[in-house]
Amino acid sequence: MNTLVDLLEQSARDFPQRTAVTMRVGVRTVKYNFTKLEERAHAYARFMGEQNVRKGDRVVIWAPNQPDWVAAMFGSFLAGAVVVPLDVRSTRDFVERVIHQTEPVIAFAGKAQADTLRELEIPSFAFETMNLPVNGRVAQAPLAPSDLAEIIFTSGTTGDPKGVMLSHANIVANVRAGTAVIPIGRDTRMLSLLPLSHMFEQIGGCFASMHVGAAVCYPASRQPAALSRTMQEWKPT
């Protein structure tokens, strides 16, 4: 495993039918096993190719945690793009400054966030309206471990937002180190609470879980009563 695309392929190969990510939205449950997650990522990569996204282009993801957040992120990696994740609570001013620095060519977002991004003249697609056909695999963009994977921004409360540039090798090293000392495995059931725009959550609640075949549940709400129901139903370990 040298890149995050390697991680996606490895998990789909080693744990094809095991649950990767799940979320209950109202009476409907969205659940992707590792095979489905890989297929969904390729669908996003194909869509980005149709939108002329090229290797090195910046792709913003600004939305609440959900299974398609993960699929769009891996789709971006397959396309060779660089993900710029934004905290769902980010202000318009903060987002505007990040866009000025990164010059993204496309964005995937929640409905409200997509409306704001369109006002800022970024081609934006709301997860709620994405209807992507699964048509097999796309040709992966050539990737090296040293290639840039993500630009993670600080809060910017003391000045302009500062982007931390992370390569595939940077992130893979953290996944290897974390799973070497923290005992999680394929029977682990995680409940994701921090935003996926944070690297702590990405490493611990996404990449590391995929590496070992664990399952992750994204709650639709962080209100105490809703979290209690989710915990009773999901029974996280």
Backbone as JSON, one array per atom type, in Angstrom:
{
  "sequence": "MNTLVDLLEQSARDFPQRTAVTMRVGVRTVKYNFTKLEERAHAYARFMGEQNVRKGDRVVIWAPNQPDWVAAMFGSFLAGAVVVPLDVRSTRDFVERVIHQTEPVIAFAGKAQADTLRELEIPSFAFETMNLPVNGRVAQAPLAPSDLAEIIFTSGTTGDPKGVMLSHANIVANVRAGTAVIPIGRDTRMLSLLPLSHMFEQIGGCFASMHVGAAVCYPASRQPAALSRTMQEWKPT",
  "N": [[0.85, -1.2, 0.0], [0.92, 1.93, -1.14], [-0.29, 4.27, -1.93], [-3.41, 6.1, -1.48], [-5.27, 5.17, -3.25], [-4.34, 2.58, -3.6], [-5.05, 1.65, -1.07], [-7.88, 1.67, -1.23], [-8.3, -0.25, -3.27], [-7.11, -2.49, -2.1], [-8.72, -2.95, 0.19], [-11.18, -3.5, -1.01], [-10.54, -5.84, -2.29], [-9.75, -7.55, -0.19], [-11.85, -7.52, 1.68], [-14.48, -7.85, 0.43], [-17.38, -8.15, 0.71], [-17.97, -7.18, 3.19], [-19.35, -4.71, 5.4], [-18.55, -1.38, 4.75], [-19.13, 1.45, 5.01], [-21.9, 3.12, 6.49], [-25.15, 4.63, 6.88], [-28.03, 5.91, 8.38], [-30.77, 7.52, 7.08], [-33.53, 9.07, 7.88], [-36.09, 6.87, 7.2], [-34.62, 5.33, 5.59], [-31.74, 3.38, 4.87], [-28.44, 3.84, 3.99], [-25.97, 1.84, 2.76], [-22.77, 0.76, 2.09], [-20.87, -1.91, 1.03], [-17.39, -2.99, 0.84], [-16.82, -3.54, -1.83], [-18.92, -2.2, -3.14], [-18.34, 0.4, -2.33], [-15.93, 0.86, -3.65], [-16.85, 0.67, -6.31], [-18.56, 2.84, -6.34], [-16.76, 4.93, -5.93], [-15.33, 4.79, -8.34], [-17.37, 5.54, -10.02], [-17.7, 8.23, -9.31], [-15.17, 9.14, -10.1], [-15.35, 8.75, -12.86], [-17.39, 10.56, -13.48], [-16.08, 12.93, -12.8], [-14.08, 12.91, -14.73], [-15.67, 13.36, -16.96], [-16.29, 15.94, -16.44], [-13.99, 17.16, -17.04], [-11.95, 17.13, -15.12], [-8.62, 17.04, -14.14], [-5.39, 15.49, -13.47], [-3.97, 16.67, -10.49], [-5.72, 18.8, -10.25], [-7.79, 20.75, -8.06], [-10.27, 19.63, -5.81], [-13.09, 20.45, -4.08], [-14.67, 19.32, -1.12], [-17.48, 19.72, 0.68], [-19.52, 19.13, 3.03], [-21.88, 17.48, 5.26], [-20.8, 14.55, 7.12], [-21.07, 11.48, 5.38], [-21.77, 8.43, 3.54], [-21.28, 8.9, 0.74], [-19.55, 11.03, 0.82], [-17.12, 9.84, 1.41], [-16.87, 8.18, -0.84], [-16.7, 10.1, -2.92], [-14.34, 11.35, -2.23], [-12.42, 9.26, -2.62], [-12.92, 8.86, -5.3], [-11.88, 11.22, -6.3], [-9.18, 10.83, -5.75], [-8.69, 8.67, -7.46], [-8.93, 9.99, -9.87], [-6.67, 11.44, -9.78], [-6.79, 13.87, -8.59], [-6.64, 16.58, -6.16], [-7.84, 16.69, -2.96], [-9.76, 19.1, -1.26], [-10.94, 19.41, 1.68], [-13.68, 20.77, 3.53], [-14.81, 22.0, 6.63], [-18.12, 21.49, 7.65], [-19.26, 23.54, 9.03], [-18.03, 25.83, 8.23], [-17.59, 29.31, 7.55], [-18.91, 31.55, 5.05], [-17.05, 33.52, 4.34], [-14.62, 32.36, 5.12], [-14.58, 30.11, 3.42], [-14.52, 31.39, 0.95], [-11.98, 32.52, 1.01], [-10.38, 30.23, 1.09], [-11.01, 29.12, -1.38], [-9.95, 31.08, -3.03], [-7.24, 30.65, -2.62], [-6.82, 27.99, -3.47], [-8.09, 27.51, -5.9], [-10.23, 25.67, -6.91], [-11.62, 23.29, -9.25], [-13.99, 22.02, -9.24], [-16.72, 21.03, -7.1], [-18.08, 18.99, -4.49], [-20.89, 18.76, -2.45], [-23.07, 19.43, 0.39], [-26.57, 20.29, 0.02], [-27.17, 23.0, 0.81], [-24.59, 24.02, 1.06], [-23.66, 23.67, -1.55], [-25.17, 25.56, -2.92], [-24.07, 27.95, -1.96], [-21.44, 27.69, -2.93], [-21.88, 27.76, -5.68], [-22.68, 30.4, -5.95], [-20.22, 31.5, -5.59], [-19.12, 30.91, -7.93], [-18.13, 28.33, -8.43], [-18.25, 25.25, -10.02], [-20.61, 23.12, -8.78], [-21.9, 20.26, -7.1], [-24.56, 18.77, -5.55], [-24.67, 16.27, -3.08], [-27.13, 15.15, -2.5], [-28.48, 15.14, -4.88], [-27.05, 13.64, -6.65], [-26.94, 11.21, -9.08], [-25.48, 8.63, -9.96], [-24.53, 6.4, -12.44], [-23.32, 3.03, -12.26], [-20.74, 1.95, -14.01], [-18.61, 0.13, -14.3], [-14.98, 0.07, -14.03], [-12.75, 2.9, -14.08], [-9.92, 4.21, -15.87], [-7.21, 4.58, -13.84], [-5.61, 7.57, -12.79], [-2.1, 8.12, -13.15], [-0.25, 7.68, -10.22], [2.04, 8.67, -7.72], [3.6, 7.92, -4.57], [4.53, 10.3, -3.51], [2.9, 12.21, -4.56], [0.55, 14.91, -4.23], [-2.19, 14.6, -2.04], [-4.18, 15.78, -0.4], [-5.26, 19.04, 0.7], [-5.37, 20.48, 3.69], [-7.06, 22.77, 5.67], [-6.39, 25.18, 8.24], [-8.27, 26.82, 10.85], [-8.16, 29.55, 10.43], [-8.61, 31.68, 12.15], [-6.82, 33.54, 13.11], [-5.92, 34.95, 10.98], [-5.28, 34.66, 7.45], [-6.57, 31.58, 6.09], [-4.6, 28.64, 6.46], [-3.12, 26.34, 4.42], [-2.39, 22.95, 4.77], [-0.3, 20.78, 3.19], [-0.65, 17.54, 2.17], [0.77, 14.52, 1.25], [0.12, 11.4, -0.51], [1.84, 9.49, 0.59], [2.36, 10.61, 3.12], [-0.14, 10.3, 4.43], [-0.66, 7.54, 4.23], [1.46, 6.58, 5.79], [0.65, 7.38, 8.33], [-1.65, 5.81, 8.62], [-0.57, 3.21, 8.62], [1.06, 3.37, 10.92], [-0.8, 3.95, 12.95], [-2.61, 1.73, 12.94], [-0.87, -0.21, 13.69], [-0.53, 0.0, 16.4], [-2.97, 0.45, 17.63], [-5.61, -1.52, 18.57], [-7.69, -2.49, 16.31], [-10.0, -4.2, 14.15], [-11.51, -6.41, 11.68], [-13.93, -6.92, 12.89], [-14.59, -4.67, 14.24], [-16.78, -2.02, 15.02], [-17.35, 1.14, 14.19], [-18.33, 4.43, 15.29], [-18.72, 7.39, 13.75], [-17.94, 10.62, 14.65], [-16.53, 13.08, 14.58], [-15.95, 15.69, 12.12], [-15.36, 14.7, 8.72], [-13.69, 16.39, 7.43], [-11.58, 16.8, 9.06], [-8.3, 15.67, 9.67], [-7.76, 13.88, 11.74], [-10.15, 12.46, 12.05], [-10.41, 11.41, 9.46], [-8.16, 9.7, 9.3], [-8.47, 7.97, 11.61], [-11.2, 7.27, 11.52], [-11.79, 6.44, 8.97], [-9.69, 5.85, 6.85], [-7.99, 4.1, 8.37], [-9.87, 2.28, 9.34], [-10.77, 1.14, 6.95], [-8.44, -0.1, 6.14], [-8.23, -2.28, 7.84], [-10.61, -3.57, 7.51], [-12.82, -2.78, 9.01], [-16.08, -1.5, 10.04], [-17.9, 1.53, 9.52], [-20.16, 3.84, 10.9], [-22.12, 6.63, 10.08], [-23.71, 9.05, 11.88], [-26.88, 10.62, 11.39], [-27.48, 12.83, 12.82], [-26.15, 14.79, 15.5], [-27.45, 15.3, 17.8], [-28.23, 14.57, 21.22], [-30.39, 12.68, 21.73], [-30.77, 11.53, 19.21], [-28.23, 10.45, 18.74], [-28.18, 8.58, 20.77], [-30.16, 6.77, 19.91], [-28.94, 5.91, 17.55], [-26.67, 4.62, 18.56], [-27.87, 2.55, 19.99], [-28.96, 1.09, 17.89], [-26.8, 0.6, 16.15], [-24.75, -0.34, 17.75], [-21.92, 0.3, 18.42], [-18.48, -0.69, 18.73]],
  "CA": [[0.0, 0.0, 0.0], [1.74, 3.13, -1.26], [-1.17, 5.42, -2.12], [-4.76, 5.87, -0.97], [-5.95, 4.31, -4.23], [-3.96, 1.22, -3.21], [-5.88, 1.3, 0.09], [-9.22, 1.37, -1.73], [-8.27, -1.53, -4.0], [-6.79, -3.56, -1.16], [-9.87, -3.24, 1.05], [-12.2, -4.15, -1.84], [-10.07, -7.19, -2.58], [-9.65, -8.37, 1.02], [-13.1, -7.54, 2.46], [-15.44, -7.38, -0.57], [-18.78, -8.12, 1.11], [-18.12, -6.62, 4.53], [-19.81, -3.33, 5.41], [-17.5, -0.37, 4.88], [-19.72, 2.67, 5.56], [-23.35, 3.06, 6.52], [-25.81, 5.79, 7.49], [-29.49, 5.87, 8.31], [-31.36, 8.83, 6.8], [-34.97, 8.86, 8.01], [-36.43, 5.44, 7.22], [-33.76, 4.68, 4.59], [-30.36, 3.15, 5.27], [-27.44, 3.76, 2.92], [-24.91, 0.95, 3.22], [-21.85, 0.31, 1.05], [-19.77, -2.8, 1.37], [-16.15, -2.47, 0.26], [-16.95, -3.62, -3.28], [-19.8, -1.11, -3.55], [-17.64, 1.67, -2.13], [-14.98, 1.0, -4.76], [-17.63, 0.96, -7.51], [-19.07, 4.22, -6.22], [-15.62, 5.81, -6.14], [-15.06, 4.82, -9.77], [-18.45, 6.32, -10.65], [-17.35, 9.63, -9.12], [-14.01, 9.43, -10.94], [-15.84, 8.87, -14.24], [-18.1, 11.83, -13.55], [-15.09, 14.01, -12.81], [-13.47, 12.9, -16.05], [-16.62, 14.01, -17.86], [-16.24, 17.38, -16.13], [-12.64, 17.6, -17.4], [-11.03, 17.2, -13.98], [-7.35, 16.44, -14.51], [-4.47, 15.24, -12.36], [-3.49, 17.88, -9.83], [-6.8, 19.75, -10.02], [-8.34, 20.77, -6.69], [-11.69, 19.27, -5.68], [-13.62, 20.77, -2.76], [-15.77, 18.54, -0.54], [-18.03, 20.54, 1.77], [-20.8, 18.5, 3.32], [-21.87, 16.63, 6.45], [-20.33, 13.18, 6.93], [-22.01, 10.54, 4.77], [-21.02, 7.47, 2.72], [-20.81, 9.44, -0.53], [-18.38, 11.88, 1.1], [-15.96, 8.94, 1.28], [-16.78, 7.75, -2.24], [-16.23, 11.23, -3.72], [-12.92, 11.55, -1.91], [-11.64, 8.25, -3.32], [-13.05, 9.15, -6.72], [-10.93, 12.28, -6.59], [-7.84, 10.22, -5.79], [-8.6, 7.89, -8.7], [-8.75, 10.95, -10.96], [-5.41, 12.14, -9.58], [-7.07, 15.21, -8.08], [-6.26, 16.91, -4.79], [-9.05, 17.0, -2.2], [-9.75, 20.22, -0.31], [-12.15, 19.22, 2.49], [-14.07, 21.92, 4.34], [-15.72, 21.75, 7.74], [-19.48, 21.87, 7.26], [-19.62, 24.76, 9.76], [-17.21, 26.94, 7.74], [-18.3, 30.5, 7.13], [-18.74, 31.9, 3.64], [-15.81, 34.27, 4.2], [-13.53, 31.38, 5.19], [-14.62, 29.32, 2.19], [-14.1, 32.26, -0.14], [-10.52, 32.66, 1.08], [-9.8, 28.94, 0.7], [-11.17, 29.01, -2.85], [-8.98, 32.0, -3.65], [-5.9, 30.05, -2.52], [-6.69, 26.67, -4.09], [-8.67, 27.55, -7.24], [-10.82, 24.37, -7.26], [-12.33, 23.22, -10.54], [-15.29, 21.38, -9.03], [-17.0, 20.79, -5.68], [-19.19, 18.13, -4.06], [-21.31, 19.44, -1.24], [-24.46, 19.35, 0.79], [-27.38, 21.18, -0.81], [-26.97, 24.4, 1.2], [-23.21, 24.39, 0.75], [-23.53, 23.76, -3.01], [-25.74, 26.84, -3.34], [-23.07, 28.98, -1.66], [-20.31, 27.54, -3.84], [-22.28, 28.24, -7.01], [-22.61, 31.86, -5.88], [-18.8, 31.83, -5.71], [-18.77, 30.51, -9.31], [-17.48, 27.02, -8.47], [-19.19, 24.2, -10.43], [-20.87, 22.38, -7.55], [-22.89, 19.2, -7.23], [-25.04, 18.36, -4.23], [-24.75, 14.83, -2.9], [-28.52, 14.73, -2.48], [-29.02, 15.04, -6.25], [-26.15, 12.86, -7.5], [-27.46, 9.92, -9.52], [-24.35, 8.17, -10.76], [-24.58, 5.0, -12.86], [-22.11, 2.23, -12.05], [-20.4, 1.39, -15.32], [-17.29, -0.48, -14.27], [-13.83, 0.81, -13.56], [-12.12, 3.89, -14.95], [-8.46, 4.16, -15.85], [-6.69, 5.41, -12.75], [-4.52, 8.5, -13.12], [-0.83, 7.67, -12.57], [-0.01, 8.29, -8.91], [3.23, 8.32, -6.95], [3.38, 8.2, -3.15], [4.87, 11.7, -3.21], [1.9, 13.12, -5.12], [-0.32, 15.56, -3.26], [-3.5, 13.98, -1.88], [-5.13, 16.7, 0.2], [-4.85, 20.29, 1.34], [-6.21, 20.64, 4.87], [-6.93, 24.15, 6.12], [-6.64, 25.57, 9.61], [-9.51, 27.6, 11.01], [-7.98, 30.89, 9.92], [-9.12, 32.68, 13.11], [-5.8, 34.56, 13.38], [-5.45, 35.47, 9.71], [-5.69, 33.87, 6.3], [-6.49, 30.12, 6.28], [-3.3, 28.08, 6.08], [-3.32, 25.0, 3.89], [-1.36, 21.94, 5.02], [-0.25, 19.93, 2.01], [-0.37, 16.17, 2.58], [0.93, 13.57, 0.15], [-0.38, 10.05, -0.26], [2.77, 8.82, 1.5], [2.13, 11.14, 4.47], [-1.35, 9.74, 5.02], [-0.47, 6.09, 4.34], [2.35, 6.34, 6.93], [-0.17, 7.5, 9.54], [-2.52, 4.64, 8.7], [0.26, 2.07, 9.05], [1.51, 3.56, 12.3], [-1.94, 3.86, 13.86], [-3.15, 0.37, 13.03], [0.14, -1.07, 14.31], [-0.55, 0.12, 17.86], [-4.34, 0.53, 18.14], [-6.19, -2.82, 18.19], [-8.97, -2.56, 15.61], [-9.99, -5.26, 13.14], [-12.69, -6.5, 10.83], [-15.15, -6.97, 13.69], [-14.78, -3.38, 14.88], [-17.89, -1.21, 14.52], [-17.04, 2.5, 14.61], [-19.31, 5.49, 15.14], [-17.95, 8.57, 13.37], [-18.53, 11.83, 15.21], [-15.83, 14.27, 14.11], [-16.12, 15.91, 10.67], [-14.37, 14.08, 7.84], [-12.75, 17.41, 7.0], [-10.46, 16.75, 9.99], [-7.44, 14.51, 9.4], [-7.89, 12.89, 12.81], [-11.29, 11.59, 11.72], [-10.11, 10.67, 8.24], [-7.23, 8.6, 9.6], [-9.01, 7.0, 12.55], [-12.56, 6.85, 11.24], [-12.01, 6.13, 7.56], [-8.6, 5.11, 6.23], [-7.55, 2.98, 9.21], [-10.93, 1.27, 9.38], [-10.74, 0.43, 5.67], [-7.22, -0.91, 6.09], [-8.41, -3.52, 8.6], [-11.91, -4.15, 7.2], [-13.83, -2.41, 10.0], [-17.26, -0.81, 9.52], [-18.1, 2.86, 10.09], [-21.51, 4.39, 10.8], [-22.21, 8.08, 10.19], [-25.02, 9.44, 12.38], [-27.51, 11.72, 10.66], [-27.57, 13.97, 13.73], [-25.35, 14.67, 16.73], [-28.28, 15.57, 18.97], [-28.1, 13.44, 22.15], [-31.42, 11.65, 21.55], [-30.5, 10.84, 17.95], [-27.03, 9.63, 18.94], [-28.56, 7.43, 21.62], [-30.85, 5.81, 19.04], [-27.95, 5.34, 16.63], [-25.83, 3.7, 19.33], [-28.66, 1.35, 20.28], [-29.16, 0.32, 16.66], [-25.52, 0.24, 15.53], [-23.94, -1.03, 18.76], [-20.5, 0.46, 18.12], [-17.53, -1.28, 19.7]],
  "C": [[0.88, 1.24, 0.0], [0.93, 4.41, -1.44], [-2.55, 5.09, -1.55], [-5.62, 5.12, -1.98], [-5.6, 2.85, -3.96], [-4.81, 0.74, -2.04], [-7.28, 0.91, -0.34], [-9.25, 0.01, -2.4], [-8.0, -2.7, -3.06], [-7.99, -3.94, -0.31], [-10.98, -3.93, 0.25], [-11.81, -5.58, -2.16], [-10.13, -8.1, -1.35], [-10.97, -8.52, 1.78], [-14.3, -7.2, 1.57], [-16.87, -7.21, -0.07], [-19.01, -7.57, 2.51], [-18.56, -5.16, 4.43], [-18.64, -2.39, 5.61], [-18.05, 0.87, 5.57], [-21.23, 2.56, 5.49], [-23.91, 4.3, 7.21], [-27.32, 5.63, 7.33], [-30.01, 7.29, 8.15], [-32.87, 8.65, 6.8], [-35.26, 7.37, 8.11], [-35.53, 4.65, 6.26], [-32.35, 4.53, 5.14], [-29.49, 3.03, 4.03], [-26.29, 2.91, 3.46], [-24.07, 0.5, 2.03], [-20.89, -0.72, 1.63], [-18.53, -2.31, 0.63], [-16.17, -2.54, -1.27], [-17.79, -2.46, -3.8], [-19.11, 0.24, -3.4], [-16.64, 1.91, -3.26], [-15.72, 1.34, -6.05], [-18.12, 2.4, -7.5], [-17.94, 5.23, -6.44], [-15.28, 5.92, -7.62], [-16.14, 5.61, -10.51], [-18.17, 7.82, -10.49], [-16.16, 10.02, -9.99], [-14.43, 9.59, -12.4], [-16.56, 10.21, -14.43], [-17.12, 12.99, -13.61], [-14.36, 14.07, -14.14], [-14.36, 13.58, -17.07], [-16.66, 15.53, -17.65], [-14.84, 17.96, -16.37], [-11.74, 17.86, -16.2], [-9.77, 16.42, -14.35], [-6.46, 16.26, -13.28], [-3.94, 16.57, -11.81], [-4.55, 18.93, -9.6], [-7.31, 19.64, -8.59], [-9.83, 20.48, -6.72], [-12.13, 19.56, -4.25], [-14.69, 19.76, -2.37], [-16.22, 19.28, 0.71], [-19.43, 20.04, 2.08], [-20.72, 17.78, 4.66], [-21.33, 15.23, 6.11], [-21.43, 12.31, 6.34], [-21.21, 9.58, 3.89], [-20.5, 8.05, 1.41], [-19.7, 10.46, -0.37], [-17.11, 11.05, 0.86], [-15.77, 8.52, -0.18], [-16.24, 8.87, -3.14], [-14.76, 11.5, -3.47], [-12.05, 10.54, -2.66], [-11.77, 8.41, -4.83], [-12.08, 10.24, -7.16], [-9.51, 11.72, -6.68], [-7.65, 9.41, -7.06], [-8.35, 8.81, -9.91], [-7.41, 11.68, -10.86], [-5.58, 13.54, -9.03], [-6.65, 15.35, -6.63], [-7.52, 17.36, -4.05], [-8.81, 18.17, -1.26], [-11.01, 20.1, 0.53], [-12.41, 20.42, 3.39], [-15.03, 21.47, 5.43], [-17.1, 22.27, 7.37], [-19.91, 23.17, 7.94], [-18.83, 25.98, 9.27], [-18.07, 28.11, 7.3], [-18.04, 30.77, 5.65], [-17.41, 32.63, 3.43], [-14.6, 33.32, 4.2], [-13.45, 30.58, 3.89], [-14.12, 30.14, 1.01], [-12.58, 32.41, -0.16], [-9.82, 31.36, 0.7], [-9.87, 28.77, -0.82], [-10.17, 29.89, -3.57], [-7.59, 31.38, -3.67], [-5.76, 28.79, -3.37], [-7.21, 26.6, -5.52], [-9.25, 26.19, -7.66], [-11.58, 24.42, -8.58], [-13.72, 22.63, -10.39], [-15.48, 21.19, -7.53], [-18.15, 19.81, -5.54], [-19.59, 18.61, -2.68], [-22.71, 19.02, -0.83], [-25.25, 20.4, 0.01], [-27.14, 22.65, -0.48], [-25.57, 24.87, 0.83], [-23.01, 24.54, -0.76], [-24.08, 25.09, -3.52], [-24.74, 27.97, -3.11], [-21.9, 28.9, -2.63], [-20.65, 28.01, -5.25], [-22.27, 29.76, -7.05], [-21.18, 32.35, -6.01], [-18.22, 31.33, -7.03], [-17.89, 29.26, -9.37], [-18.51, 26.0, -8.94], [-19.39, 23.21, -9.28], [-22.03, 21.42, -7.73], [-23.26, 18.71, -5.84], [-25.16, 16.84, -4.17], [-26.19, 14.33, -3.0], [-29.09, 14.51, -3.88], [-28.14, 14.22, -7.18], [-26.77, 11.5, -7.81], [-26.46, 9.32, -10.5], [-24.53, 6.71, -11.15], [-23.25, 4.31, -12.58], [-21.81, 1.51, -13.35], [-19.0, 0.82, -15.35], [-16.2, 0.49, -13.86], [-13.37, 1.85, -14.59], [-10.61, 3.69, -14.88], [-7.94, 5.11, -14.79], [-5.59, 6.34, -13.27], [-3.23, 7.98, -12.49], [-0.54, 8.42, -11.28], [1.31, 7.79, -8.34], [2.96, 8.62, -5.49], [3.63, 9.66, -2.78], [3.85, 12.69, -3.77], [0.99, 13.68, -4.02], [-1.69, 14.88, -3.24], [-4.54, 14.98, -1.4], [-4.46, 18.0, 0.63], [-5.85, 20.56, 2.46], [-5.98, 22.03, 5.44], [-7.19, 24.29, 7.62], [-7.86, 26.48, 9.66], [-9.38, 29.01, 10.46], [-8.45, 31.99, 10.85], [-8.1, 33.77, 13.38], [-5.24, 35.13, 12.08], [-5.96, 34.62, 8.57], [-5.62, 32.37, 6.62], [-5.16, 29.6, 5.74], [-3.49, 26.63, 5.64], [-2.13, 24.09, 4.17], [-1.4, 20.93, 3.88], [0.21, 18.53, 2.4], [-0.3, 15.26, 1.35], [0.26, 12.24, 0.5], [0.52, 9.32, 0.73], [2.6, 9.3, 2.93], [0.98, 10.41, 5.15], [-1.21, 8.23, 5.22], [0.43, 5.76, 5.54], [1.58, 6.43, 8.25], [-1.08, 6.3, 9.72], [-1.73, 3.42, 9.19], [0.65, 2.18, 10.51], [0.36, 3.38, 13.29], [-2.45, 2.44, 14.04], [-2.13, -0.6, 13.63], [0.04, -1.06, 15.83], [-1.96, 0.17, 18.45], [-5.11, -0.7, 17.65], [-7.6, -2.71, 17.61], [-8.86, -3.63, 14.53], [-11.31, -5.33, 12.41], [-13.99, -6.59, 11.6], [-15.42, -5.67, 14.44], [-15.91, -2.62, 14.2], [-17.7, 0.21, 15.07], [-18.24, 3.42, 14.42], [-18.53, 6.78, 14.9], [-18.64, 9.83, 13.86], [-17.85, 13.11, 14.75], [-16.04, 14.46, 12.61], [-15.01, 15.24, 9.87], [-13.42, 15.11, 7.24], [-11.53, 17.48, 7.91], [-9.62, 15.51, 9.71], [-7.52, 13.47, 10.5], [-9.02, 11.91, 12.5], [-11.03, 10.8, 10.45], [-9.22, 9.47, 8.53], [-7.91, 7.54, 10.46], [-10.35, 6.43, 12.16], [-12.85, 6.58, 9.79], [-10.87, 5.26, 7.03], [-8.15, 3.91, 7.06], [-8.6, 1.88, 9.26], [-10.96, 0.47, 8.08], [-9.56, -0.52, 5.6], [-7.41, -2.26, 6.78], [-9.76, -4.17, 8.34], [-12.98, -3.86, 8.22], [-14.97, -1.65, 9.32], [-17.45, 0.52, 10.25], [-19.54, 3.31, 9.85], [-21.44, 5.9, 10.98], [-23.6, 8.44, 10.7], [-25.57, 10.62, 11.59], [-27.61, 12.98, 11.51], [-26.68, 13.7, 14.94], [-26.13, 15.11, 17.96], [-28.26, 14.35, 19.9], [-29.13, 12.33, 21.93], [-31.16, 10.84, 20.29], [-29.27, 9.96, 18.07], [-27.34, 8.4, 19.78], [-29.24, 6.35, 20.79], [-29.85, 5.12, 18.11], [-27.08, 4.32, 17.35], [-26.58, 2.41, 19.65], [-28.81, 0.47, 19.06], [-27.83, -0.23, 16.12], [-24.64, -0.59, 16.45], [-22.45, -0.94, 18.45], [-19.62, -0.17, 19.19], [-16.57, -0.26, 20.26]]
}
